[in-house]
Amino acid sequence: MAPPSLTHGNSDVEADRGATCAAWDQAARTLASTSKLRAAIAEANGSSPEARNARTDEKRVGVSVLFYLRTKMEPSAPAVILTPIKNWIAAQIDRLHAVNMRDWNASNVATDRANELASKIVLECGLR
């Protein structure tokens, strides 16, 4: 006899949607703040130890935030939310890698992709 299938009611789906959107919002704000700090330091100091430390901090925070977000994404949240968030995570990983490699063109492309996805996520989540 097969176990009963797990079903989610509308209130569960809405709660999971809200939790996933809130986790993404927190992750996006944290990552944006860290990236802005890195950019300000790197722009002013080029390849200084401070700029290298800021890049290291950005990567450390970025990886932590993206891992956190993956653990907070509710599987029963609607695909219209989950798919762009998963793609946003991939774009952020690409961006962090490009920054690490100091490939600014690739970083810009990944940032643009992440920003386009963020606009969709904000709209679907009803944020800001």
A tleap script that builds the chain and sets N, CA, C and O, in Angstrom:
source leaprc.protein.ff14SB
mol = sequence {
  NMET ALA PRO PRO SER LEU THR HIE GLY ASN
  SER ASP VAL GLU ALA ASP ARG GLY ALA THR
  CYS ALA ALA TRP ASP GLN ALA ALA ARG THR
  LEU ALA SER THR SER LYS LEU ARG ALA ALA
  ILE ALA GLU ALA ASN GLY SER SER PRO GLU
  ALA ARG ASN ALA ARG THR ASP GLU LYS ARG
  VAL GLY VAL SER VAL LEU PHE TYR LEU ARG
  THR LYS MET GLU PRO SER ALA PRO ALA VAL
  ILE LEU THR PRO ILE LYS ASN TRP ILE ALA
  ALA GLN ILE ASP ARG LEU HIE ALA VAL ASN
  MET ARG ASP TRP ASN ALA SER ASN VAL ALA
  THR ASP ARG ALA ASN GLU LEU ALA SER LYS
  ILE VAL LEU GLU CYS GLY LEU CARG
}
set mol.1.N position { 0.845 -1.167 0.000 }
set mol.1.CA position { 0.000 0.000 0.000 }
set mol.1.C position { 0.897 1.239 0.000 }
set mol.1.O position { 1.786 1.367 0.841 }
set mol.2.N position { 0.664 2.124 -0.921 }
set mol.2.CA position { 1.459 3.354 -1.038 }
set mol.2.C position { 1.050 4.341 0.045 }
set mol.2.O position { -0.126 4.441 0.393 }
set mol.3.N position { 2.033 5.074 0.577 }
set mol.3.CA position { 1.685 6.088 1.580 }
set mol.3.C position { 0.861 7.200 0.943 }
set mol.3.O position { 0.990 7.463 -0.252 }
set mol.4.N position { 0.029 7.843 1.723 }
set mol.4.CA position { -0.772 8.939 1.156 }
set mol.4.C position { 0.142 10.055 0.661 }
set mol.4.O position { 1.186 10.334 1.250 }
set mol.5.N position { -0.271 10.676 -0.421 }
set mol.5.CA position { 0.545 11.765 -0.973 }
set mol.5.C position { 0.418 13.000 -0.090 }
set mol.5.O position { -0.618 13.255 0.523 }
set mol.6.N position { 1.489 13.742 -0.048 }
set mol.6.CA position { 1.518 14.970 0.745 }
set mol.6.C position { 0.883 16.087 -0.074 }
set mol.6.O position { 1.309 16.368 -1.194 }
set mol.7.N position { -0.114 16.704 0.482 }
set mol.7.CA position { -0.749 17.822 -0.206 }
set mol.7.C position { -0.615 19.064 0.649 }
set mol.7.O position { -0.536 18.996 1.875 }
set mol.8.N position { -0.591 20.167 -0.006 }
set mol.8.CA position { -0.466 21.450 0.682 }
set mol.8.C position { -1.709 22.277 0.390 }
set mol.8.O position { -2.094 22.459 -0.765 }
set mol.9.N position { -2.326 22.773 1.448 }
set mol.9.CA position { -3.483 23.637 1.288 }
set mol.9.C position { -3.050 25.029 0.872 }
set mol.9.O position { -1.866 25.362 0.917 }
set mol.10.N position { -4.014 25.836 0.467 }
set mol.10.CA position { -3.719 27.207 0.033 }
set mol.10.C position { -3.013 28.010 1.107 }
set mol.10.O position { -2.108 28.789 0.808 }
set mol.11.N position { -3.420 27.827 2.362 }
set mol.11.CA position { -2.778 28.596 3.433 }
set mol.11.C position { -1.325 28.164 3.617 }
set mol.11.O position { -0.468 28.992 3.926 }
set mol.12.N position { -1.041 26.866 3.428 }
set mol.12.CA position { 0.343 26.384 3.513 }
set mol.12.C position { 1.190 26.962 2.387 }
set mol.12.O position { 2.318 27.403 2.608 }
set mol.13.N position { 0.640 26.956 1.187 }
set mol.13.CA position { 1.373 27.478 0.029 }
set mol.13.C position { 1.647 28.965 0.213 }
set mol.13.O position { 2.747 29.436 -0.079 }
set mol.14.N position { 0.660 29.702 0.692 }
set mol.14.CA position { 0.856 31.142 0.915 }
set mol.14.C position { 1.879 31.401 2.018 }
set mol.14.O position { 2.687 32.324 1.916 }
set mol.15.N position { 1.844 30.593 3.062 }
set mol.15.CA position { 2.833 30.741 4.140 }
set mol.15.C position { 4.233 30.437 3.620 }
set mol.15.O position { 5.190 31.136 3.951 }
set mol.16.N position { 4.347 29.388 2.802 }
set mol.16.CA position { 5.650 29.031 2.235 }
set mol.16.C position { 6.127 30.087 1.247 }
set mol.16.O position { 7.320 30.379 1.165 }
set mol.17.N position { 5.196 30.651 0.505 }
set mol.17.CA position { 5.538 31.744 -0.410 }
set mol.17.C position { 6.093 32.917 0.394 }
set mol.17.O position { 7.142 33.467 0.055 }
set mol.18.N position { 5.397 33.294 1.447 }
set mol.18.CA position { 5.834 34.413 2.277 }
set mol.18.C position { 7.188 34.161 2.913 }
set mol.18.O position { 8.034 35.055 2.944 }
set mol.19.N position { 7.406 32.950 3.424 }
set mol.19.CA position { 8.684 32.616 4.060 }
set mol.19.C position { 9.821 32.645 3.048 }
set mol.19.O position { 10.907 33.142 3.346 }
set mol.20.N position { 9.579 32.116 1.859 }
set mol.20.CA position { 10.607 32.101 0.816 }
set mol.20.C position { 10.914 33.517 0.353 }
set mol.20.O position { 12.079 33.873 0.173 }
set mol.21.N position { 9.889 34.318 0.163 }
set mol.21.CA position { 10.096 35.710 -0.263 }
set mol.21.C position { 10.847 36.505 0.802 }
set mol.21.O position { 11.735 37.292 0.474 }
set mol.22.N position { 10.504 36.309 2.057 }
set mol.22.CA position { 11.185 37.022 3.143 }
set mol.22.C position { 12.654 36.614 3.219 }
set mol.22.O position { 13.524 37.458 3.437 }
set mol.23.N position { 12.929 35.331 3.042 }
set mol.23.CA position { 14.318 34.860 3.070 }
set mol.23.C position { 15.107 35.451 1.907 }
set mol.23.O position { 16.253 35.868 2.071 }
set mol.24.N position { 14.476 35.483 0.714 }
set mol.24.CA position { 15.171 36.073 -0.434 }
set mol.24.C position { 15.431 37.559 -0.193 }
set mol.24.O position { 16.525 38.047 -0.478 }
set mol.25.N position { 14.454 38.271 0.321 }
set mol.25.CA position { 14.611 39.704 0.566 }
set mol.25.C position { 15.772 39.960 1.525 }
set mol.25.O position { 16.593 40.846 1.289 }
set mol.26.N position { 15.839 39.194 2.587 }
set mol.26.CA position { 16.936 39.351 3.548 }
set mol.26.C position { 18.276 39.034 2.887 }
set mol.26.O position { 19.246 39.769 3.069 }
set mol.27.N position { 18.333 37.950 2.127 }
set mol.27.CA position { 19.575 37.565 1.453 }
set mol.27.C position { 19.999 38.624 0.439 }
set mol.27.O position { 21.172 38.991 0.376 }
set mol.28.N position { 19.054 39.110 -0.346 }
set mol.28.CA position { 19.371 40.102 -1.377 }
set mol.28.C position { 19.882 41.400 -0.764 }
set mol.28.O position { 20.843 41.988 -1.259 }
set mol.29.N position { 19.247 41.839 0.300 }
set mol.29.CA position { 19.681 43.080 0.958 }
set mol.29.C position { 21.073 42.928 1.578 }
set mol.29.O position { 21.895 43.840 1.485 }
set mol.30.N position { 21.334 41.801 2.200 }
set mol.30.CA position { 22.644 41.560 2.810 }
set mol.30.C position { 23.726 41.523 1.745 }
set mol.30.O position { 24.781 42.137 1.903 }
set mol.31.N position { 23.466 40.805 0.664 }
set mol.31.CA position { 24.454 40.696 -0.408 }
set mol.31.C position { 24.684 42.041 -1.084 }
set mol.31.O position { 25.823 42.385 -1.400 }
set mol.32.N position { 23.632 42.797 -1.307 }
set mol.32.CA position { 23.777 44.118 -1.931 }
set mol.32.C position { 24.605 45.045 -1.059 }
set mol.32.O position { 25.459 45.775 -1.562 }
set mol.33.N position { 24.363 45.023 0.219 }
set mol.33.CA position { 25.110 45.870 1.146 }
set mol.33.C position { 26.600 45.526 1.131 }
set mol.33.O position { 27.447 46.418 1.087 }
set mol.34.N position { 26.911 44.249 1.169 }
set mol.34.CA position { 28.306 43.809 1.156 }
set mol.34.C position { 28.973 44.147 -0.175 }
set mol.34.O position { 30.133 44.556 -0.199 }
set mol.35.N position { 28.255 43.980 -1.270 }
set mol.35.CA position { 28.811 44.281 -2.594 }
set mol.35.C position { 29.073 45.771 -2.764 }
set mol.35.O position { 30.081 46.162 -3.352 }
set mol.36.N position { 28.177 46.599 -2.254 }
set mol.36.CA position { 28.379 48.053 -2.341 }
set mol.36.C position { 29.603 48.476 -1.545 }
set mol.36.O position { 30.365 49.336 -1.986 }
set mol.37.N position { 29.791 47.885 -0.391 }
set mol.37.CA position { 30.963 48.198 0.424 }
set mol.37.C position { 32.237 47.788 -0.307 }
set mol.37.O position { 33.201 48.552 -0.350 }
set mol.38.N position { 32.245 46.591 -0.878 }
set mol.38.CA position { 33.410 46.127 -1.642 }
set mol.38.C position { 33.694 47.055 -2.811 }
set mol.38.O position { 34.847 47.411 -3.055 }
set mol.39.N position { 32.673 47.444 -3.520 }
set mol.39.CA position { 32.860 48.316 -4.681 }
set mol.39.C position { 33.424 49.668 -4.269 }
set mol.39.O position { 34.300 50.203 -4.948 }
set mol.40.N position { 32.943 50.218 -3.185 }
set mol.40.CA position { 33.431 51.522 -2.721 }
set mol.40.C position { 34.894 51.448 -2.309 }
set mol.40.O position { 35.677 52.344 -2.623 }
set mol.41.N position { 35.259 50.396 -1.618 }
set mol.41.CA position { 36.648 50.252 -1.175 }
set mol.41.C position { 37.560 49.953 -2.356 }
set mol.41.O position { 38.639 50.535 -2.470 }
set mol.42.N position { 37.138 49.054 -3.230 }
set mol.42.CA position { 37.971 48.674 -4.371 }
set mol.42.C position { 38.175 49.848 -5.316 }
set mol.42.O position { 39.268 50.032 -5.852 }
set mol.43.N position { 37.133 50.639 -5.523 }
set mol.43.CA position { 37.227 51.785 -6.423 }
set mol.43.C position { 38.225 52.813 -5.897 }
set mol.43.O position { 38.997 53.389 -6.663 }
set mol.44.N position { 38.204 53.033 -4.611 }
set mol.44.CA position { 39.084 54.042 -4.022 }
set mol.44.C position { 40.513 53.541 -3.845 }
set mol.44.O position { 41.461 54.321 -3.927 }
set mol.45.N position { 40.669 52.239 -3.602 }
set mol.45.CA position { 41.980 51.720 -3.245 }
set mol.45.C position { 42.557 50.703 -4.218 }
set mol.45.O position { 43.629 50.155 -3.961 }
set mol.46.N position { 41.879 50.438 -5.322 }
set mol.46.CA position { 42.411 49.520 -6.324 }
set mol.46.C position { 42.755 48.157 -5.765 }
set mol.46.O position { 41.876 47.417 -5.321 }
set mol.47.N position { 44.037 47.826 -5.788 }
set mol.47.CA position { 44.495 46.506 -5.346 }
set mol.47.C position { 45.104 46.536 -3.954 }
set mol.47.O position { 45.954 45.704 -3.635 }
set mol.48.N position { 44.696 47.454 -3.145 }
set mol.48.CA position { 45.231 47.579 -1.790 }
set mol.48.C position { 44.824 46.373 -0.935 }
set mol.48.O position { 43.915 45.631 -1.305 }
set mol.49.N position { 45.487 46.181 0.193 }
set mol.49.CA position { 45.060 45.119 1.109 }
set mol.49.C position { 43.598 45.289 1.547 }
set mol.49.O position { 42.888 44.303 1.742 }
set mol.50.N position { 43.160 46.530 1.698 }
set mol.50.CA position { 41.764 46.771 2.076 }
set mol.50.C position { 40.805 46.277 0.998 }
set mol.50.O position { 39.765 45.688 1.296 }
set mol.51.N position { 41.172 46.528 -0.270 }
set mol.51.CA position { 40.324 46.079 -1.377 }
set mol.51.C position { 40.295 44.553 -1.441 }
set mol.51.O position { 39.235 43.962 -1.649 }
set mol.52.N position { 41.445 43.914 -1.265 }
set mol.52.CA position { 41.483 42.444 -1.258 }
set mol.52.C position { 40.640 41.891 -0.107 }
set mol.52.O position { 39.905 40.918 -0.277 }
set mol.53.N position { 40.753 42.515 1.052 }
set mol.53.CA position { 39.952 42.071 2.198 }
set mol.53.C position { 38.458 42.256 1.937 }
set mol.53.O position { 37.648 41.411 2.319 }
set mol.54.N position { 38.101 43.353 1.291 }
set mol.54.CA position { 36.687 43.600 0.976 }
set mol.54.C position { 36.163 42.553 -0.003 }
set mol.54.O position { 35.030 42.091 0.138 }
set mol.55.N position { 36.976 42.171 -0.997 }
set mol.55.CA position { 36.562 41.119 -1.934 }
set mol.55.C position { 36.401 39.789 -1.203 }
set mol.55.O position { 35.458 39.040 -1.459 }
set mol.56.N position { 37.329 39.503 -0.291 }
set mol.56.CA position { 37.238 38.269 0.498 }
set mol.56.C position { 35.977 38.278 1.353 }
set mol.56.O position { 35.264 37.277 1.423 }
set mol.57.N position { 35.705 39.394 1.998 }
set mol.57.CA position { 34.491 39.506 2.818 }
set mol.57.C position { 33.239 39.331 1.971 }
set mol.57.O position { 32.290 38.665 2.384 }
set mol.58.N position { 33.241 39.932 0.785 }
set mol.58.CA position { 32.076 39.816 -0.092 }
set mol.58.C position { 31.833 38.355 -0.461 }
set mol.58.O position { 30.693 37.890 -0.447 }
set mol.59.N position { 32.899 37.635 -0.789 }
set mol.59.CA position { 32.743 36.222 -1.141 }
set mol.59.C position { 32.267 35.411 0.061 }
set mol.59.O position { 31.382 34.565 -0.067 }
set mol.60.N position { 32.844 35.666 1.205 }
set mol.60.CA position { 32.473 34.932 2.418 }
set mol.60.C position { 30.995 35.173 2.748 }
set mol.60.O position { 30.240 34.230 2.984 }
set mol.61.N position { 30.606 36.424 2.762 }
set mol.61.CA position { 29.205 36.760 3.056 }
set mol.61.C position { 28.297 36.204 1.961 }
set mol.61.O position { 27.234 35.655 2.249 }
set mol.62.N position { 28.722 36.350 0.702 }
set mol.62.CA position { 27.911 35.873 -0.413 }
set mol.62.C position { 27.620 34.386 -0.339 }
set mol.62.O position { 26.475 33.963 -0.498 }
set mol.63.N position { 28.651 33.597 -0.099 }
set mol.63.CA position { 28.460 32.149 -0.008 }
set mol.63.C position { 27.552 31.813 1.173 }
set mol.63.O position { 26.666 30.967 1.055 }
set mol.64.N position { 27.767 32.467 2.297 }
set mol.64.CA position { 26.938 32.210 3.486 }
set mol.64.C position { 25.479 32.568 3.231 }
set mol.64.O position { 24.575 31.809 3.578 }
set mol.65.N position { 25.260 33.728 2.625 }
set mol.65.CA position { 23.897 34.196 2.358 }
set mol.65.C position { 23.188 33.274 1.369 }
set mol.65.O position { 22.015 32.950 1.552 }
set mol.66.N position { 23.894 32.854 0.326 }
set mol.66.CA position { 23.271 31.987 -0.672 }
set mol.66.C position { 22.960 30.614 -0.078 }
set mol.66.O position { 21.922 30.027 -0.384 }
set mol.67.N position { 23.843 30.107 0.760 }
set mol.67.CA position { 23.574 28.840 1.435 }
set mol.67.C position { 22.361 28.990 2.361 }
set mol.67.O position { 21.473 28.138 2.378 }
set mol.68.N position { 22.337 30.075 3.122 }
set mol.68.CA position { 21.198 30.351 4.009 }
set mol.68.C position { 19.897 30.364 3.205 }
set mol.68.O position { 18.908 29.744 3.599 }
set mol.69.N position { 19.908 31.070 2.084 }
set mol.69.CA position { 18.696 31.177 1.274 }
set mol.69.C position { 18.245 29.801 0.791 }
set mol.69.O position { 17.053 29.492 0.810 }
set mol.70.N position { 19.190 28.983 0.361 }
set mol.70.CA position { 18.818 27.636 -0.096 }
set mol.70.C position { 18.135 26.835 1.012 }
set mol.70.O position { 17.232 26.045 0.738 }
set mol.71.N position { 18.557 27.034 2.250 }
set mol.71.CA position { 17.949 26.279 3.353 }
set mol.71.C position { 16.578 26.829 3.731 }
set mol.71.O position { 15.790 26.128 4.365 }
set mol.72.N position { 16.285 28.057 3.358 }
set mol.72.CA position { 15.017 28.696 3.728 }
set mol.72.C position { 13.962 28.642 2.625 }
set mol.72.O position { 12.811 29.013 2.853 }
set mol.73.N position { 14.341 28.188 1.442 }
set mol.73.CA position { 13.375 28.108 0.346 }
set mol.73.C position { 12.417 26.946 0.615 }
set mol.73.O position { 12.845 25.804 0.780 }
set mol.74.N position { 11.149 27.243 0.655 }
set mol.74.CA position { 10.137 26.227 0.932 }
set mol.74.C position { 9.746 25.528 -0.370 }
set mol.74.O position { 9.325 26.189 -1.320 }
set mol.75.N position { 9.880 24.200 -0.428 }
set mol.75.CA position { 9.603 23.486 -1.676 }
set mol.75.C position { 8.169 23.623 -2.177 }
set mol.75.O position { 7.919 23.468 -3.372 }
set mol.76.N position { 7.229 23.910 -1.290 }
set mol.76.CA position { 5.845 24.047 -1.754 }
set mol.76.C position { 5.498 25.483 -2.143 }
set mol.76.O position { 4.354 25.774 -2.494 }
set mol.77.N position { 6.487 26.385 -2.082 }
set mol.77.CA position { 6.250 27.739 -2.604 }
set mol.77.C position { 6.019 27.621 -4.114 }
set mol.77.O position { 6.544 26.704 -4.745 }
set mol.78.N position { 5.257 28.519 -4.688 }
set mol.78.CA position { 4.958 28.428 -6.119 }
set mol.78.C position { 6.215 28.517 -6.987 }
set mol.78.O position { 7.171 29.218 -6.653 }
set mol.79.N position { 6.191 27.796 -8.097 }
set mol.79.CA position { 7.322 27.804 -9.034 }
set mol.79.C position { 7.610 29.208 -9.553 }
set mol.79.O position { 8.755 29.528 -9.872 }
set mol.80.N position { 6.583 30.045 -9.639 }
set mol.80.CA position { 6.769 31.414 -10.119 }
set mol.80.C position { 7.700 32.190 -9.184 }
set mol.80.O position { 8.274 33.204 -9.581 }
set mol.81.N position { 7.850 31.719 -7.952 }
set mol.81.CA position { 8.782 32.298 -6.981 }
set mol.81.C position { 10.090 31.507 -6.974 }
set mol.81.O position { 11.172 32.089 -7.048 }
set mol.82.N position { 9.988 30.183 -6.885 }
set mol.82.CA position { 11.182 29.345 -6.730 }
set mol.82.C position { 12.117 29.402 -7.929 }
set mol.82.O position { 13.333 29.488 -7.756 }
set mol.83.N position { 11.576 29.356 -9.132 }
set mol.83.CA position { 12.433 29.327 -10.318 }
set mol.83.C position { 13.287 30.579 -10.445 }
set mol.83.O position { 14.498 30.450 -10.626 }
set mol.84.N position { 12.727 31.789 -10.361 }
set mol.84.CA position { 13.607 32.955 -10.461 }
set mol.84.C position { 14.586 33.064 -9.290 }
set mol.84.O position { 15.692 33.574 -9.466 }
set mol.85.N position { 14.203 32.596 -8.107 }
set mol.85.CA position { 15.139 32.648 -6.980 }
set mol.85.C position { 16.307 31.696 -7.231 }
set mol.85.O position { 17.460 32.053 -6.989 }
set mol.86.N position { 16.020 30.500 -7.710 }
set mol.86.CA position { 17.107 29.561 -8.033 }
set mol.86.C position { 18.019 30.142 -9.110 }
set mol.86.O position { 19.240 30.009 -9.028 }
set mol.87.N position { 17.440 30.777 -10.107 }
set mol.87.CA position { 18.244 31.396 -11.167 }
set mol.87.C position { 19.026 32.595 -10.641 }
set mol.87.O position { 20.148 32.844 -11.083 }
set mol.88.N position { 18.445 33.339 -9.701 }
set mol.88.CA position { 19.137 34.468 -9.071 }
set mol.88.C position { 20.344 33.970 -8.284 }
set mol.88.O position { 21.413 34.579 -8.328 }
set mol.89.N position { 20.174 32.862 -7.563 }
set mol.89.CA position { 21.295 32.269 -6.828 }
set mol.89.C position { 22.413 31.902 -7.802 }
set mol.89.O position { 23.582 32.187 -7.542 }
set mol.90.N position { 22.059 31.272 -8.918 }
set mol.90.CA position { 23.068 30.897 -9.914 }
set mol.90.C position { 23.777 32.131 -10.469 }
set mol.90.O position { 24.993 32.113 -10.659 }
set mol.91.N position { 23.033 33.191 -10.728 }
set mol.91.CA position { 23.637 34.430 -11.235 }
set mol.91.C position { 24.576 35.035 -10.196 }
set mol.91.O position { 25.639 35.549 -10.545 }
set mol.92.N position { 24.195 34.978 -8.933 }
set mol.92.CA position { 25.060 35.510 -7.871 }
set mol.92.C position { 26.341 34.692 -7.746 }
set mol.92.O position { 27.413 35.255 -7.526 }
set mol.93.N position { 26.242 33.381 -7.883 }
set mol.93.CA position { 27.440 32.535 -7.857 }
set mol.93.C position { 28.344 32.896 -9.026 }
set mol.93.O position { 29.560 33.004 -8.862 }
set mol.94.N position { 27.759 33.083 -10.201 }
set mol.94.CA position { 28.551 33.495 -11.369 }
set mol.94.C position { 29.222 34.840 -11.125 }
set mol.94.O position { 30.383 35.034 -11.487 }
set mol.95.N position { 28.495 35.766 -10.512 }
set mol.95.CA position { 29.051 37.093 -10.242 }
set mol.95.C position { 30.204 37.013 -9.255 }
set mol.95.O position { 31.249 37.628 -9.464 }
set mol.96.N position { 30.017 36.260 -8.184 }
set mol.96.CA position { 31.081 36.123 -7.193 }
set mol.96.C position { 32.321 35.475 -7.800 }
set mol.96.O position { 33.447 35.866 -7.491 }
set mol.97.N position { 32.113 34.492 -8.654 }
set mol.97.CA position { 33.254 33.859 -9.327 }
set mol.97.C position { 33.969 34.864 -10.231 }
set mol.97.O position { 35.198 34.926 -10.248 }
set mol.98.N position { 33.203 35.638 -10.970 }
set mol.98.CA position { 33.810 36.630 -11.864 }
set mol.98.C position { 34.583 37.682 -11.075 }
set mol.98.O position { 35.663 38.097 -11.496 }
set mol.99.N position { 34.051 38.115 -9.946 }
set mol.99.CA position { 34.772 39.070 -9.095 }
set mol.99.C position { 36.067 38.432 -8.596 }
set mol.99.O position { 37.116 39.076 -8.572 }
set mol.100.N position { 35.985 37.175 -8.202 }
set mol.100.CA position { 37.164 36.458 -7.729 }
set mol.100.C position { 38.237 36.396 -8.816 }
set mol.100.O position { 39.427 36.529 -8.534 }
set mol.101.N position { 37.808 36.195 -10.043 }
set mol.101.CA position { 38.735 36.107 -11.174 }
set mol.101.C position { 39.094 37.486 -11.725 }
set mol.101.O position { 39.908 37.607 -12.640 }
set mol.102.N position { 38.481 38.517 -11.161 }
set mol.102.CA position { 38.664 39.898 -11.607 }
set mol.102.C position { 38.293 40.060 -13.089 }
set mol.102.O position { 38.913 40.820 -13.832 }
set mol.103.N position { 37.268 39.322 -13.475 }
set mol.103.CA position { 36.717 39.413 -14.826 }
set mol.103.C position { 35.493 40.320 -14.728 }
set mol.103.O position { 34.364 39.864 -14.544 }
set mol.104.N position { 35.753 41.612 -14.857 }
set mol.104.CA position { 34.706 42.600 -14.600 }
set mol.104.C position { 33.583 42.541 -15.625 }
set mol.104.O position { 32.430 42.815 -15.292 }
set mol.105.N position { 33.904 42.186 -16.875 }
set mol.105.CA position { 32.835 42.067 -17.878 }
set mol.105.C position { 31.870 40.943 -17.510 }
set mol.105.O position { 30.653 41.116 -17.571 }
set mol.106.N position { 32.420 39.791 -17.130 }
set mol.106.CA position { 31.567 38.667 -16.730 }
set mol.106.C position { 30.787 39.012 -15.464 }
set mol.106.O position { 29.628 38.624 -15.315 }
set mol.107.N position { 31.423 39.735 -14.564 }
set mol.107.CA position { 30.738 40.166 -13.341 }
set mol.107.C position { 29.557 41.066 -13.680 }
set mol.107.O position { 28.478 40.927 -13.103 }
set mol.108.N position { 29.760 41.982 -14.609 }
set mol.108.CA position { 28.680 42.888 -15.018 }
set mol.108.C position { 27.529 42.130 -15.668 }
set mol.108.O position { 26.362 42.432 -15.415 }
set mol.109.N position { 27.855 41.143 -16.506 }
set mol.109.CA position { 26.813 40.341 -17.163 }
set mol.109.C position { 25.999 39.581 -16.111 }
set mol.109.O position { 24.770 39.558 -16.165 }
set mol.110.N position { 26.695 38.960 -15.157 }
set mol.110.CA position { 26.004 38.217 -14.100 }
set mol.110.C position { 25.173 39.154 -13.227 }
set mol.110.O position { 24.065 38.808 -12.818 }
set mol.111.N position { 25.708 40.331 -12.945 }
set mol.111.CA position { 24.968 41.316 -12.147 }
set mol.111.C position { 23.700 41.747 -12.870 }
set mol.111.O position { 22.636 41.838 -12.258 }
set mol.112.N position { 23.805 42.011 -14.166 }
set mol.112.CA position { 22.620 42.388 -14.948 }
set mol.112.C position { 21.572 41.279 -14.919 }
set mol.112.O position { 20.380 41.544 -14.763 }
set mol.113.N position { 22.028 40.033 -15.073 }
set mol.113.CA position { 21.113 38.891 -15.038 }
set mol.113.C position { 20.435 38.798 -13.669 }
set mol.113.O position { 19.226 38.586 -13.583 }
set mol.114.N position { 21.215 38.957 -12.607 }
set mol.114.CA position { 20.660 38.901 -11.247 }
set mol.114.C position { 19.667 40.035 -11.016 }
set mol.114.O position { 18.626 39.832 -10.390 }
set mol.115.N position { 19.982 41.226 -11.517 }
set mol.115.CA position { 19.082 42.369 -11.341 }
set mol.115.C position { 17.760 42.168 -12.072 }
set mol.115.O position { 16.703 42.526 -11.552 }
set mol.116.N position { 17.811 41.597 -13.275 }
set mol.116.CA position { 16.574 41.309 -14.010 }
set mol.116.C position { 15.716 40.308 -13.236 }
set mol.116.O position { 14.499 40.460 -13.137 }
set mol.117.N position { 16.369 39.288 -12.692 }
set mol.117.CA position { 15.645 38.296 -11.903 }
set mol.117.C position { 15.098 38.912 -10.622 }
set mol.117.O position { 13.982 38.598 -10.206 }
set mol.118.N position { 15.876 39.784 -10.000 }
set mol.118.CA position { 15.427 40.445 -8.768 }
set mol.118.C position { 14.153 41.245 -9.027 }
set mol.118.O position { 13.245 41.257 -8.195 }
set mol.119.N position { 14.084 41.905 -10.167 }
set mol.119.CA position { 12.873 42.664 -10.507 }
set mol.119.C position { 11.656 41.749 -10.578 }
set mol.119.O position { 10.577 42.106 -10.106 }
set mol.120.N position { 11.833 40.561 -11.171 }
set mol.120.CA position { 10.732 39.593 -11.254 }
set mol.120.C position { 10.346 39.092 -9.867 }
set mol.120.O position { 9.165 38.968 -9.544 }
set mol.121.N position { 11.366 38.804 -9.050 }
set mol.121.CA position { 11.104 38.280 -7.708 }
set mol.121.C position { 10.374 39.322 -6.866 }
set mol.121.O position { 9.408 39.000 -6.175 }
set mol.122.N position { 10.830 40.557 -6.925 }
set mol.122.CA position { 10.186 41.639 -6.167 }
set mol.122.C position { 8.718 41.750 -6.568 }
set mol.122.O position { 7.845 41.887 -5.710 }
set mol.123.N position { 8.450 41.692 -7.852 }
set mol.123.CA position { 7.076 41.781 -8.346 }
set mol.123.C position { 6.236 40.598 -7.856 }
set mol.123.O position { 5.142 40.788 -7.325 }
set mol.124.N position { 6.746 39.393 -8.033 }
set mol.124.CA position { 5.991 38.195 -7.645 }
set mol.124.C position { 5.800 38.093 -6.136 }
set mol.124.O position { 4.783 37.586 -5.663 }
set mol.125.N position { 6.787 38.579 -5.386 }
set mol.125.CA position { 6.700 38.511 -3.921 }
set mol.125.C position { 5.946 39.696 -3.323 }
set mol.125.O position { 5.583 39.677 -2.147 }
set mol.126.N position { 5.710 40.726 -4.135 }
set mol.126.CA position { 5.035 41.916 -3.621 }
set mol.126.C position { 5.901 42.703 -2.649 }
set mol.126.O position { 5.402 43.261 -1.672 }
set mol.127.N position { 7.194 42.743 -2.920 }
set mol.127.CA position { 8.140 43.447 -2.050 }
set mol.127.C position { 8.342 44.879 -2.511 }
set mol.127.O position { 8.125 45.206 -3.678 }
set mol.128.N position { 8.747 45.701 -1.612 }
set mol.128.CA position { 9.124 47.108 -1.813 }
set mol.128.C position { 8.010 47.871 -2.425 }
set mol.128.O position { 8.144 49.071 -2.668 }
savepdb mol mol.pdb
quit
